[in-house]
């Protein structure tokens, strides 16, 4: 079962932070209507110092494979949302 980072996000902003219980790769799925929006996956080490987890944000549906270490947190951040933006980001 996938864990949700964002569900039906229609505006700019950050999703909920999810703690990584064990290290390894995660598959992150981006879907919905982007309407000019960019979704960036951010991570921190539990210290609220969020940084982008990869070099580019996503502007279309797809997946990202991300290597994480135990103790990290991840979240999805939306910027540039248009009037019809409706995004969901989840991960396994």
PDB file of N, CA, C and O in Angstrom:
ATOM      1  N   UNK A   1       0.843  -1.181   0.000  1.00  0.00           N
ATOM      2  CA  UNK A   1       0.000   0.000   0.000  1.00  0.00           C
ATOM      3  C   UNK A   1       0.889   1.245   0.000  1.00  0.00           C
ATOM      4  O   UNK A   1       1.858   1.325   0.755  1.00  0.00           O
ATOM      5  N   UNK A   2       0.559   2.184  -0.828  1.00  0.00           N
ATOM      6  CA  UNK A   2       1.356   3.411  -0.959  1.00  0.00           C
ATOM      7  C   UNK A   2       1.049   4.384   0.182  1.00  0.00           C
ATOM      8  O   UNK A   2      -0.072   4.438   0.689  1.00  0.00           O
ATOM      9  N   UNK A   3       2.058   5.143   0.567  1.00  0.00           N
ATOM     10  CA  UNK A   3       1.899   6.221   1.535  1.00  0.00           C
ATOM     11  C   UNK A   3       1.746   7.528   0.768  1.00  0.00           C
ATOM     12  O   UNK A   3       2.402   7.729  -0.254  1.00  0.00           O
ATOM     13  N   UNK A   4       0.891   8.412   1.252  1.00  0.00           N
ATOM     14  CA  UNK A   4       0.554   9.662   0.569  1.00  0.00           C
ATOM     15  C   UNK A   4       1.432  10.808   1.078  1.00  0.00           C
ATOM     16  O   UNK A   4       1.545  11.022   2.285  1.00  0.00           O
ATOM     17  N   UNK A   5       2.051  11.541   0.148  1.00  0.00           N
ATOM     18  CA  UNK A   5       2.771  12.773   0.488  1.00  0.00           C
ATOM     19  C   UNK A   5       1.902  13.992   0.217  1.00  0.00           C
ATOM     20  O   UNK A   5       1.916  14.953   0.987  1.00  0.00           O
ATOM     21  N   UNK A   6       1.148  13.956  -0.870  1.00  0.00           N
ATOM     22  CA  UNK A   6       0.165  15.003  -1.223  1.00  0.00           C
ATOM     23  C   UNK A   6      -1.058  14.308  -1.784  1.00  0.00           C
ATOM     24  O   UNK A   6      -0.935  13.307  -2.490  1.00  0.00           O
ATOM     25  N   UNK A   7      -2.237  14.828  -1.480  1.00  0.00           N
ATOM     26  CA  UNK A   7      -3.444  14.279  -2.079  1.00  0.00           C
ATOM     27  C   UNK A   7      -4.350  15.403  -2.531  1.00  0.00           C
ATOM     28  O   UNK A   7      -4.809  16.210  -1.723  1.00  0.00           O
ATOM     29  N   UNK A   8      -4.606  15.451  -3.839  1.00  0.00           N
ATOM     30  CA  UNK A   8      -5.466  16.464  -4.444  1.00  0.00           C
ATOM     31  C   UNK A   8      -5.043  17.877  -4.068  1.00  0.00           C
ATOM     32  O   UNK A   8      -5.881  18.718  -3.743  1.00  0.00           O
ATOM     33  N   UNK A   9      -3.739  18.135  -4.112  1.00  0.00           N
ATOM     34  CA  UNK A   9      -3.184  19.463  -3.816  1.00  0.00           C
ATOM     35  C   UNK A   9      -3.504  20.405  -4.977  1.00  0.00           C
ATOM     36  O   UNK A   9      -3.186  20.104  -6.128  1.00  0.00           O
ATOM     37  N   UNK A  10      -4.127  21.535  -4.679  1.00  0.00           N
ATOM     38  CA  UNK A  10      -4.551  22.467  -5.726  1.00  0.00           C
ATOM     39  C   UNK A  10      -3.822  23.800  -5.674  1.00  0.00           C
ATOM     40  O   UNK A  10      -4.012  24.637  -6.557  1.00  0.00           O
ATOM     41  N   UNK A  11      -2.997  24.016  -4.666  1.00  0.00           N
ATOM     42  CA  UNK A  11      -2.293  25.286  -4.485  1.00  0.00           C
ATOM     43  C   UNK A  11      -0.817  25.041  -4.185  1.00  0.00           C
ATOM     44  O   UNK A  11      -0.409  23.908  -3.930  1.00  0.00           O
ATOM     45  N   UNK A  12      -0.025  26.104  -4.217  1.00  0.00           N
ATOM     46  CA  UNK A  12       1.373  26.010  -3.804  1.00  0.00           C
ATOM     47  C   UNK A  12       1.433  25.635  -2.324  1.00  0.00           C
ATOM     48  O   UNK A  12       0.564  26.023  -1.543  1.00  0.00           O
ATOM     49  N   UNK A  13       2.445  24.892  -1.951  1.00  0.00           N
ATOM     50  CA  UNK A  13       2.637  24.555  -0.546  1.00  0.00           C
ATOM     51  C   UNK A  13       3.313  23.210  -0.386  1.00  0.00           C
ATOM     52  O   UNK A  13       3.604  22.517  -1.361  1.00  0.00           O
ATOM     53  N   UNK A  14       3.557  22.855   0.868  1.00  0.00           N
ATOM     54  CA  UNK A  14       4.244  21.615   1.216  1.00  0.00           C
ATOM     55  C   UNK A  14       3.258  20.587   1.721  1.00  0.00           C
ATOM     56  O   UNK A  14       2.281  20.915   2.394  1.00  0.00           O
ATOM     57  N   UNK A  15       3.528  19.331   1.383  1.00  0.00           N
ATOM     58  CA  UNK A  15       2.742  18.238   1.924  1.00  0.00           C
ATOM     59  C   UNK A  15       3.258  17.836   3.289  1.00  0.00           C
ATOM     60  O   UNK A  15       4.172  18.456   3.834  1.00  0.00           O
ATOM     61  N   UNK A  16       2.664  16.797   3.828  1.00  0.00           N
ATOM     62  CA  UNK A  16       3.075  16.280   5.122  1.00  0.00           C
ATOM     63  C   UNK A  16       4.430  15.605   5.024  1.00  0.00           C
ATOM     64  O   UNK A  16       4.754  14.988   4.010  1.00  0.00           O
ATOM     65  N   UNK A  17       5.216  15.724   6.077  1.00  0.00           N
ATOM     66  CA  UNK A  17       6.502  15.031   6.138  1.00  0.00           C
ATOM     67  C   UNK A  17       6.264  13.574   6.508  1.00  0.00           C
ATOM     68  O   UNK A  17       5.459  13.267   7.387  1.00  0.00           O
ATOM     69  N   UNK A  18       6.973  12.683   5.827  1.00  0.00           N
ATOM     70  CA  UNK A  18       6.884  11.252   6.111  1.00  0.00           C
ATOM     71  C   UNK A  18       8.251  10.761   6.564  1.00  0.00           C
ATOM     72  O   UNK A  18       9.257  11.009   5.901  1.00  0.00           O
ATOM     73  N   UNK A  19       8.285  10.069   7.686  1.00  0.00           N
ATOM     74  CA  UNK A  19       9.539   9.519   8.200  1.00  0.00           C
ATOM     75  C   UNK A  19       9.882   8.233   7.467  1.00  0.00           C
ATOM     76  O   UNK A  19       9.001   7.434   7.148  1.00  0.00           O
ATOM     77  N   UNK A  20      11.160   8.041   7.205  1.00  0.00           N
ATOM     78  CA  UNK A  20      11.643   6.833   6.540  1.00  0.00           C
ATOM     79  C   UNK A  20      12.061   5.850   7.628  1.00  0.00           C
ATOM     80  O   UNK A  20      13.036   6.082   8.344  1.00  0.00           O
ATOM     81  N   UNK A  21      11.320   4.756   7.747  1.00  0.00           N
ATOM     82  CA  UNK A  21      11.572   3.780   8.803  1.00  0.00           C
ATOM     83  C   UNK A  21      12.817   2.942   8.538  1.00  0.00           C
ATOM     84  O   UNK A  21      13.507   2.532   9.472  1.00  0.00           O
ATOM     85  N   UNK A  22      13.102   2.689   7.257  1.00  0.00           N
ATOM     86  CA  UNK A  22      14.289   1.908   6.912  1.00  0.00           C
ATOM     87  C   UNK A  22      14.901   2.487   5.644  1.00  0.00           C
ATOM     88  O   UNK A  22      14.203   3.084   4.824  1.00  0.00           O
ATOM     89  N   UNK A  23      16.179   2.313   5.492  1.00  0.00           N
ATOM     90  CA  UNK A  23      16.859   2.846   4.323  1.00  0.00           C
ATOM     91  C   UNK A  23      16.527   2.065   3.066  1.00  0.00           C
ATOM     92  O   UNK A  23      15.878   1.020   3.123  1.00  0.00           O
ATOM     93  N   UNK A  24      16.974   2.577   1.937  1.00  0.00           N
ATOM     94  CA  UNK A  24      16.773   1.904   0.668  1.00  0.00           C
ATOM     95  C   UNK A  24      16.070   2.799  -0.330  1.00  0.00           C
ATOM     96  O   UNK A  24      15.827   3.980  -0.082  1.00  0.00           O
ATOM     97  N   UNK A  25      15.751   2.204  -1.462  1.00  0.00           N
ATOM     98  CA  UNK A  25      15.087   2.957  -2.527  1.00  0.00           C
ATOM     99  C   UNK A  25      13.587   3.052  -2.294  1.00  0.00           C
ATOM    100  O   UNK A  25      12.960   2.122  -1.788  1.00  0.00           O
ATOM    101  N   UNK A  26      13.034   4.178  -2.667  1.00  0.00           N
ATOM    102  CA  UNK A  26      11.590   4.379  -2.671  1.00  0.00           C
ATOM    103  C   UNK A  26      11.189   4.774  -4.080  1.00  0.00           C
ATOM    104  O   UNK A  26      11.926   5.472  -4.776  1.00  0.00           O
ATOM    105  N   UNK A  27      10.031   4.326  -4.486  1.00  0.00           N
ATOM    106  CA  UNK A  27       9.448   4.728  -5.761  1.00  0.00           C
ATOM    107  C   UNK A  27       8.400   5.779  -5.445  1.00  0.00           C
ATOM    108  O   UNK A  27       7.433   5.512  -4.732  1.00  0.00           O
ATOM    109  N   UNK A  28       8.597   6.975  -5.979  1.00  0.00           N
ATOM    110  CA  UNK A  28       7.675   8.076  -5.739  1.00  0.00           C
ATOM    111  C   UNK A  28       6.903   8.323  -7.025  1.00  0.00           C
ATOM    112  O   UNK A  28       7.494   8.471  -8.095  1.00  0.00           O
ATOM    113  N   UNK A  29       5.570   8.366  -6.916  1.00  0.00           N
ATOM    114  CA  UNK A  29       4.705   8.520  -8.091  1.00  0.00           C
ATOM    115  C   UNK A  29       4.033   9.887  -8.060  1.00  0.00           C
ATOM    116  O   UNK A  29       3.484  10.310  -7.042  1.00  0.00           O
ATOM    117  N   UNK A  30       4.093  10.562  -9.201  1.00  0.00           N
ATOM    118  CA  UNK A  30       3.481  11.879  -9.388  1.00  0.00           C
ATOM    119  C   UNK A  30       2.322  11.700 -10.361  1.00  0.00           C
ATOM    120  O   UNK A  30       2.505  11.106 -11.423  1.00  0.00           O
ATOM    121  N   UNK A  31       1.127  12.200 -10.025  1.00  0.00           N
ATOM    122  CA  UNK A  31      -0.009  12.077 -10.933  1.00  0.00           C
ATOM    123  C   UNK A  31      -0.994  13.206 -10.711  1.00  0.00           C
ATOM    124  O   UNK A  31      -0.994  13.864  -9.670  1.00  0.00           O
ATOM    125  N   UNK A  32      -1.834  13.415 -11.712  1.00  0.00           N
ATOM    126  CA  UNK A  32      -2.856  14.445 -11.626  1.00  0.00           C
ATOM    127  C   UNK A  32      -2.677  15.497 -12.708  1.00  0.00           C
ATOM    128  O   UNK A  32      -1.986  15.280 -13.703  1.00  0.00           O
ATOM    129  N   UNK A  33      -3.308  16.634 -12.494  1.00  0.00           N
ATOM    130  CA  UNK A  33      -3.253  17.762 -13.423  1.00  0.00           C
ATOM    131  C   UNK A  33      -2.245  18.771 -12.906  1.00  0.00           C
ATOM    132  O   UNK A  33      -2.410  19.316 -11.815  1.00  0.00           O
ATOM    133  N   UNK A  34      -1.202  19.021 -13.683  1.00  0.00           N
ATOM    134  CA  UNK A  34      -0.128  19.917 -13.240  1.00  0.00           C
ATOM    135  C   UNK A  34      -0.450  21.386 -13.525  1.00  0.00           C
ATOM    136  O   UNK A  34      -0.189  22.230 -12.668  1.00  0.00           O
ATOM    137  N   UNK A  35      -0.999  21.721 -14.675  1.00  0.00           N
ATOM    138  CA  UNK A  35      -1.353  23.092 -15.058  1.00  0.00           C
ATOM    139  C   UNK A  35      -0.237  24.090 -14.717  1.00  0.00           C
ATOM    140  O   UNK A  35      -0.486  25.135 -14.116  1.00  0.00           O
ATOM    141  N   UNK A  36       0.991  23.748 -15.112  1.00  0.00           N
ATOM    142  CA  UNK A  36       2.128  24.634 -14.885  1.00  0.00           C
ATOM    143  C   UNK A  36       2.845  24.431 -13.563  1.00  0.00           C
ATOM    144  O   UNK A  36       3.895  25.034 -13.341  1.00  0.00           O
ATOM    145  N   UNK A  37       2.317  23.607 -12.686  1.00  0.00           N
ATOM    146  CA  UNK A  37       2.928  23.384 -11.372  1.00  0.00           C
ATOM    147  C   UNK A  37       4.181  22.525 -11.483  1.00  0.00           C
ATOM    148  O   UNK A  37       4.326  21.719 -12.402  1.00  0.00           O
ATOM    149  N   UNK A  38       5.077  22.717 -10.530  1.00  0.00           N
ATOM    150  CA  UNK A  38       6.265  21.891 -10.369  1.00  0.00           C
ATOM    151  C   UNK A  38       6.196  21.245  -8.997  1.00  0.00           C
ATOM    152  O   UNK A  38       5.915  21.918  -8.005  1.00  0.00           O
ATOM    153  N   UNK A  39       6.452  19.939  -8.933  1.00  0.00           N
ATOM    154  CA  UNK A  39       6.492  19.226  -7.653  1.00  0.00           C
ATOM    155  C   UNK A  39       7.932  18.813  -7.398  1.00  0.00           C
ATOM    156  O   UNK A  39       8.558  18.161  -8.234  1.00  0.00           O
ATOM    157  N   UNK A  40       8.446  19.192  -6.250  1.00  0.00           N
ATOM    158  CA  UNK A  40       9.803  18.845  -5.844  1.00  0.00           C
ATOM    159  C   UNK A  40       9.732  17.963  -4.608  1.00  0.00           C
ATOM    160  O   UNK A  40       8.985  18.256  -3.674  1.00  0.00           O
ATOM    161  N   UNK A  41      10.502  16.889  -4.599  1.00  0.00           N
ATOM    162  CA  UNK A  41      10.626  16.069  -3.397  1.00  0.00           C
ATOM    163  C   UNK A  41      11.771  16.650  -2.578  1.00  0.00           C
ATOM    164  O   UNK A  41      12.873  16.860  -3.084  1.00  0.00           O
ATOM    165  N   UNK A  42      11.490  16.903  -1.315  1.00  0.00           N
ATOM    166  CA  UNK A  42      12.491  17.460  -0.402  1.00  0.00           C
ATOM    167  C   UNK A  42      12.759  16.456   0.712  1.00  0.00           C
ATOM    168  O   UNK A  42      11.903  15.633   1.038  1.00  0.00           O
ATOM    169  N   UNK A  43      13.955  16.529   1.293  1.00  0.00           N
ATOM    170  CA  UNK A  43      14.283  15.651   2.414  1.00  0.00           C
ATOM    171  C   UNK A  43      15.019  16.437   3.494  1.00  0.00           C
ATOM    172  O   UNK A  43      15.596  17.496   3.245  1.00  0.00           O
ATOM    173  N   UNK A  44      14.978  15.884   4.695  1.00  0.00           N
ATOM    174  CA  UNK A  44      15.758  16.425   5.805  1.00  0.00           C
ATOM    175  C   UNK A  44      16.174  15.258   6.699  1.00  0.00           C
ATOM    176  O   UNK A  44      15.791  14.113   6.457  1.00  0.00           O
ATOM    177  N   UNK A  45      16.944  15.551   7.713  1.00  0.00           N
ATOM    178  CA  UNK A  45      17.400  14.528   8.650  1.00  0.00           C
ATOM    179  C   UNK A  45      16.724  14.700  10.006  1.00  0.00           C
ATOM    180  O   UNK A  45      17.319  14.417  11.045  1.00  0.00           O
ATOM    181  N   UNK A  46      15.472  15.169   9.989  1.00  0.00           N
ATOM    182  CA  UNK A  46      14.727  15.381  11.218  1.00  0.00           C
ATOM    183  C   UNK A  46      15.001  16.726  11.857  1.00  0.00           C
ATOM    184  O   UNK A  46      14.614  16.956  13.003  1.00  0.00           O
ATOM    185  N   UNK A  47      15.670  17.632  11.126  1.00  0.00           N
ATOM    186  CA  UNK A  47      16.072  18.914  11.700  1.00  0.00           C
ATOM    187  C   UNK A  47      15.384  20.115  11.050  1.00  0.00           C
ATOM    188  O   UNK A  47      15.762  21.256  11.314  1.00  0.00           O
ATOM    189  N   UNK A  48      14.382  19.874  10.204  1.00  0.00           N
ATOM    190  CA  UNK A  48      13.640  20.928   9.497  1.00  0.00           C
ATOM    191  C   UNK A  48      14.516  21.754   8.554  1.00  0.00           C
ATOM    192  O   UNK A  48      14.167  22.889   8.228  1.00  0.00           O
ATOM    193  N   UNK A  49      15.635  21.207   8.115  1.00  0.00           N
ATOM    194  CA  UNK A  49      16.495  21.843   7.112  1.00  0.00           C
ATOM    195  C   UNK A  49      16.231  21.143   5.777  1.00  0.00           C
ATOM    196  O   UNK A  49      17.021  20.307   5.340  1.00  0.00           O
ATOM    197  N   UNK A  50      15.124  21.490   5.141  1.00  0.00           N
ATOM    198  CA  UNK A  50      14.665  20.814   3.930  1.00  0.00           C
ATOM    199  C   UNK A  50      15.500  21.220   2.720  1.00  0.00           C
ATOM    200  O   UNK A  50      15.783  22.400   2.510  1.00  0.00           O
ATOM    201  N   UNK A  51      15.886  20.224   1.930  1.00  0.00           N
ATOM    202  CA  UNK A  51      16.616  20.446   0.677  1.00  0.00           C
ATOM    203  C   UNK A  51      15.995  19.574  -0.412  1.00  0.00           C
ATOM    204  O   UNK A  51      15.409  18.529  -0.131  1.00  0.00           O
ATOM    205  N   UNK A  52      16.133  20.020  -1.647  1.00  0.00           N
ATOM    206  CA  UNK A  52      15.619  19.234  -2.774  1.00  0.00           C
ATOM    207  C   UNK A  52      16.356  17.896  -2.837  1.00  0.00           C
ATOM    208  O   UNK A  52      17.577  17.845  -2.685  1.00  0.00           O
ATOM    209  N   UNK A  53      15.614  16.825  -3.060  1.00  0.00           N
ATOM    210  CA  UNK A  53      16.202  15.492  -3.085  1.00  0.00           C
ATOM    211  C   UNK A  53      16.783  15.122  -4.444  1.00  0.00           C
ATOM    212  O   UNK A  53      17.576  14.187  -4.549  1.00  0.00           O
ATOM    213  N   UNK A  54      16.387  15.858  -5.488  1.00  0.00           N
ATOM    214  CA  UNK A  54      16.976  15.633  -6.808  1.00  0.00           C
ATOM    215  C   UNK A  54      17.126  16.983  -7.491  1.00  0.00           C
ATOM    216  O   UNK A  54      16.665  18.001  -6.976  1.00  0.00           O
ATOM    217  N   UNK A  55      17.767  16.989  -8.645  1.00  0.00           N
ATOM    218  CA  UNK A  55      18.118  18.257  -9.285  1.00  0.00           C
ATOM    219  C   UNK A  55      16.951  19.027  -9.896  1.00  0.00           C
ATOM    220  O   UNK A  55      17.001  20.253  -9.997  1.00  0.00           O
ATOM    221  N   UNK A  56      15.907  18.317 -10.303  1.00  0.00           N
ATOM    222  CA  UNK A  56      14.805  18.992 -10.977  1.00  0.00           C
ATOM    223  C   UNK A  56      13.482  18.563 -10.378  1.00  0.00           C
ATOM    224  O   UNK A  56      13.330  17.430  -9.921  1.00  0.00           O
ATOM    225  N   UNK A  57      12.541  19.465 -10.384  1.00  0.00           N
ATOM    226  CA  UNK A  57      11.192  19.122  -9.983  1.00  0.00           C
ATOM    227  C   UNK A  57      10.472  18.447 -11.133  1.00  0.00           C
ATOM    228  O   UNK A  57      10.952  18.456 -12.266  1.00  0.00           O
ATOM    229  N   UNK A  58       9.339  17.872 -10.846  1.00  0.00           N
ATOM    230  CA  UNK A  58       8.530  17.199 -11.861  1.00  0.00           C
ATOM    231  C   UNK A  58       7.403  18.108 -12.325  1.00  0.00           C
ATOM    232  O   UNK A  58       6.739  18.755 -11.516  1.00  0.00           O
ATOM    233  N   UNK A  59       7.194  18.150 -13.637  1.00  0.00           N
ATOM    234  CA  UNK A  59       6.117  18.959 -14.212  1.00  0.00           C
ATOM    235  C   UNK A  59       5.129  18.101 -14.987  1.00  0.00           C
ATOM    236  O   UNK A  59       4.193  18.621 -15.595  1.00  0.00           O
ATOM    237  N   UNK A  60       5.332  16.793 -14.969  1.00  0.00           N
ATOM    238  CA  UNK A  60       4.431  15.843 -15.618  1.00  0.00           C
ATOM    239  C   UNK A  60       4.325  14.585 -14.751  1.00  0.00           C
ATOM    240  O   UNK A  60       5.144  14.354 -13.862  1.00  0.00           O
ATOM    241  N   UNK A  61       3.311  13.789 -15.027  1.00  0.00           N
ATOM    242  CA  UNK A  61       3.136  12.530 -14.301  1.00  0.00           C
ATOM    243  C   UNK A  61       4.328  11.617 -14.549  1.00  0.00           C
ATOM    244  O   UNK A  61       4.937  11.652 -15.618  1.00  0.00           O
ATOM    245  N   UNK A  62       4.654  10.804 -13.556  1.00  0.00           N
ATOM    246  CA  UNK A  62       5.759   9.873 -13.696  1.00  0.00           C
ATOM    247  C   UNK A  62       6.219   9.361 -12.354  1.00  0.00           C
ATOM    248  O   UNK A  62       5.530   9.518 -11.346  1.00  0.00           O
ATOM    249  N   UNK A  63       7.391   8.747 -12.344  1.00  0.00           N
ATOM    250  CA  UNK A  63       7.950   8.202 -11.111  1.00  0.00           C
ATOM    251  C   UNK A  63       9.387   8.667 -10.926  1.00  0.00           C
ATOM    252  O   UNK A  63      10.064   9.054 -11.879  1.00  0.00           O
ATOM    253  N   UNK A  64       9.828   8.620  -9.688  1.00  0.00           N
ATOM    254  CA  UNK A  64      11.190   8.955  -9.302  1.00  0.00           C
ATOM    255  C   UNK A  64      11.670   7.859  -8.362  1.00  0.00           C
ATOM    256  O   UNK A  64      10.955   7.483  -7.433  1.00  0.00           O
ATOM    257  N   UNK A  65      12.873   7.343  -8.596  1.00  0.00           N
ATOM    258  CA  UNK A  65      13.488   6.384  -7.689  1.00  0.00           C
ATOM    259  C   UNK A  65      14.448   7.167  -6.811  1.00  0.00           C
ATOM    260  O   UNK A  65      15.344   7.846  -7.313  1.00  0.00           O
ATOM    261  N   UNK A  66      14.263   7.075  -5.504  1.00  0.00           N
ATOM    262  CA  UNK A  66      15.038   7.889  -4.577  1.00  0.00           C
ATOM    263  C   UNK A  66      15.666   7.003  -3.508  1.00  0.00           C
ATOM    264  O   UNK A  66      14.973   6.207  -2.875  1.00  0.00           O
ATOM    265  N   UNK A  67      16.966   7.136  -3.306  1.00  0.00           N
ATOM    266  CA  UNK A  67      17.671   6.387  -2.272  1.00  0.00           C
ATOM    267  C   UNK A  67      17.634   7.183  -0.973  1.00  0.00           C
ATOM    268  O   UNK A  67      18.025   8.350  -0.935  1.00  0.00           O
ATOM    269  N   UNK A  68      17.158   6.539   0.090  1.00  0.00           N
ATOM    270  CA  UNK A  68      17.009   7.211   1.381  1.00  0.00           C
ATOM    271  C   UNK A  68      17.695   6.413   2.481  1.00  0.00           C
ATOM    272  O   UNK A  68      17.924   5.212   2.343  1.00  0.00           O
ATOM    273  N   UNK A  69      18.015   7.090   3.561  1.00  0.00           N
ATOM    274  CA  UNK A  69      18.652   6.487   4.719  1.00  0.00           C
ATOM    275  C   UNK A  69      17.697   6.549   5.903  1.00  0.00           C
ATOM    276  O   UNK A  69      16.910   7.488   6.022  1.00  0.00           O
ATOM    277  N   UNK A  70      17.765   5.568   6.761  1.00  0.00           N
ATOM    278  CA  UNK A  70      16.930   5.545   7.961  1.00  0.00           C
ATOM    279  C   UNK A  70      17.105   6.851   8.733  1.00  0.00           C
ATOM    280  O   UNK A  70      18.221   7.348   8.886  1.00  0.00           O
ATOM    281  N   UNK A  71      16.009   7.391   9.208  1.00  0.00           N
ATOM    282  CA  UNK A  71      16.037   8.635   9.969  1.00  0.00           C
ATOM    283  C   UNK A  71      15.717   9.869   9.145  1.00  0.00           C
ATOM    284  O   UNK A  71      15.475  10.940   9.702  1.00  0.00           O
ATOM    285  N   UNK A  72      15.712   9.734   7.820  1.00  0.00           N
ATOM    286  CA  UNK A  72      15.366  10.872   6.961  1.00  0.00           C
ATOM    287  C   UNK A  72      13.855  11.057   6.940  1.00  0.00           C
ATOM    288  O   UNK A  72      13.096  10.153   7.289  1.00  0.00           O
ATOM    289  N   UNK A  73      13.439  12.242   6.526  1.00  0.00           N
ATOM    290  CA  UNK A  73      12.035  12.523   6.251  1.00  0.00           C
ATOM    291  C   UNK A  73      11.954  13.049   4.825  1.00  0.00           C
ATOM    292  O   UNK A  73      12.895  13.669   4.329  1.00  0.00           O
ATOM    293  N   UNK A  74      10.824  12.798   4.170  1.00  0.00           N
ATOM    294  CA  UNK A  74      10.594  13.344   2.832  1.00  0.00           C
ATOM    295  C   UNK A  74       9.238  14.033   2.807  1.00  0.00           C
ATOM    296  O   UNK A  74       8.344  13.726   3.596  1.00  0.00           O
ATOM    297  N   UNK A  75       9.114  14.964   1.886  1.00  0.00           N
ATOM    298  CA  UNK A  75       7.839  15.625   1.649  1.00  0.00           C
ATOM    299  C   UNK A  75       7.813  16.094   0.200  1.00  0.00           C
ATOM    300  O   UNK A  75       8.848  16.142  -0.464  1.00  0.00           O
ATOM    301  N   UNK A  76       6.643  16.431  -0.276  1.00  0.00           N
ATOM    302  CA  UNK A  76       6.483  16.972  -1.625  1.00  0.00           C
ATOM    303  C   UNK A  76       6.123  18.446  -1.495  1.00  0.00           C
ATOM    304  O   UNK A  76       5.324  18.819  -0.637  1.00  0.00           O
ATOM    305  N   UNK A  77       6.707  19.279  -2.343  1.00  0.00           N
ATOM    306  CA  UNK A  77       6.439  20.717  -2.338  1.00  0.00           C
ATOM    307  C   UNK A  77       5.962  21.133  -3.725  1.00  0.00           C
ATOM    308  O   UNK A  77       6.576  20.781  -4.733  1.00  0.00           O
ATOM    309  N   UNK A  78       4.871  21.881  -3.771  1.00  0.00           N
ATOM    310  CA  UNK A  78       4.289  22.338  -5.036  1.00  0.00           C
ATOM    311  C   UNK A  78       4.551  23.832  -5.185  1.00  0.00           C
ATOM    312  O   UNK A  78       4.381  24.604  -4.242  1.00  0.00           O
ATOM    313  N   UNK A  79       4.972  24.227  -6.393  1.00  0.00           N
ATOM    314  CA  UNK A  79       5.128  25.649  -6.708  1.00  0.00           C
ATOM    315  C   UNK A  79       4.567  25.900  -8.106  1.00  0.00           C
ATOM    316  O   UNK A  79       4.541  24.997  -8.942  1.00  0.00           O
ATOM    317  N   UNK A  80       4.127  27.108  -8.348  1.00  0.00           N
ATOM    318  CA  UNK A  80       3.617  27.502  -9.658  1.00  0.00           C
ATOM    319  C   UNK A  80       2.284  26.880 -10.030  1.00  0.00           C
ATOM    320  O   UNK A  80       1.990  26.709 -11.213  1.00  0.00           O
ATOM    321  N   UNK A  81       1.465  26.536  -9.027  1.00  0.00           N
ATOM    322  CA  UNK A  81       0.174  25.896  -9.299  1.00  0.00           C
ATOM    323  C   UNK A  81      -0.744  26.815 -10.096  1.00  0.00           C
ATOM    324  O   UNK A  81      -0.883  27.997  -9.785  1.00  0.00           O
ATOM    325  N   UNK A  82      -1.366  26.254 -11.125  1.00  0.00           N
ATOM    326  CA  UNK A  82      -2.339  26.980 -11.930  1.00  0.00           C
ATOM    327  C   UNK A  82      -3.744  26.746 -11.402  1.00  0.00           C
ATOM    328  O   UNK A  82      -3.936  26.038 -10.413  1.00  0.00           O
ATOM    329  N   UNK A  83      -4.722  27.343 -12.066  1.00  0.00           N
ATOM    330  CA  UNK A  83      -6.114  27.286 -11.609  1.00  0.00           C
ATOM    331  C   UNK A  83      -6.678  25.867 -11.581  1.00  0.00           C
ATOM    332  O   UNK A  83      -7.544  25.569 -10.759  1.00  0.00           O
ATOM    333  N   UNK A  84      -6.201  24.982 -12.469  1.00  0.00           N
ATOM    334  CA  UNK A  84      -6.756  23.626 -12.501  1.00  0.00           C
ATOM    335  C   UNK A  84      -5.802  22.568 -11.932  1.00  0.00           C
ATOM    336  O   UNK A  84      -6.007  21.373 -12.147  1.00  0.00           O
ATOM    337  N   UNK A  85      -4.774  22.992 -11.217  1.00  0.00           N
ATOM    338  CA  UNK A  85      -3.830  22.045 -10.610  1.00  0.00           C
ATOM    339  C   UNK A  85      -4.566  21.148  -9.614  1.00  0.00           C
ATOM    340  O   UNK A  85      -5.369  21.615  -8.806  1.00  0.00           O
ATOM    341  N   UNK A  86      -4.272  19.853  -9.691  1.00  0.00           N
ATOM    342  CA  UNK A  86      -4.844  18.871  -8.775  1.00  0.00           C
ATOM    343  C   UNK A  86      -3.874  17.687  -8.746  1.00  0.00           C
ATOM    344  O   UNK A  86      -3.935  16.810  -9.607  1.00  0.00           O
ATOM    345  N   UNK A  87      -2.987  17.665  -7.762  1.00  0.00           N
ATOM    346  CA  UNK A  87      -1.867  16.723  -7.753  1.00  0.00           C
ATOM    347  C   UNK A  87      -1.915  15.768  -6.570  1.00  0.00           C
ATOM    348  O   UNK A  87      -2.318  16.130  -5.464  1.00  0.00           O
ATOM    349  N   UNK A  88      -1.493  14.543  -6.837  1.00  0.00           N
ATOM    350  CA  UNK A  88      -1.323  13.537  -5.796  1.00  0.00           C
ATOM    351  C   UNK A  88       0.076  12.946  -5.954  1.00  0.00           C
ATOM    352  O   UNK A  88       0.501  12.618  -7.062  1.00  0.00           O
ATOM    353  N   UNK A  89       0.778  12.815  -4.842  1.00  0.00           N
ATOM    354  CA  UNK A  89       2.117  12.212  -4.821  1.00  0.00           C
ATOM    355  C   UNK A  89       2.110  11.157  -3.730  1.00  0.00           C
ATOM    356  O   UNK A  89       1.780  11.443  -2.579  1.00  0.00           O
ATOM    357  N   UNK A  90       2.477   9.933  -4.099  1.00  0.00           N
ATOM    358  CA  UNK A  90       2.574   8.865  -3.111  1.00  0.00           C
ATOM    359  C   UNK A  90       3.855   8.078  -3.344  1.00  0.00           C
ATOM    360  O   UNK A  90       4.536   8.272  -4.351  1.00  0.00           O
ATOM    361  N   UNK A  91       4.184   7.183  -2.402  1.00  0.00           N
ATOM    362  CA  UNK A  91       5.427   6.435  -2.532  1.00  0.00           C
ATOM    363  C   UNK A  91       5.308   5.051  -1.900  1.00  0.00           C
ATOM    364  O   UNK A  91       4.477   4.810  -1.024  1.00  0.00           O
ATOM    365  N   UNK A  92       6.150   4.171  -2.364  1.00  0.00           N
ATOM    366  CA  UNK A  92       6.266   2.811  -1.814  1.00  0.00           C
ATOM    367  C   UNK A  92       7.646   2.644  -1.243  1.00  0.00           C
ATOM    368  O   UNK A  92       7.975   1.578  -0.723  1.00  0.00           O
TER     369      UNK A  92
END
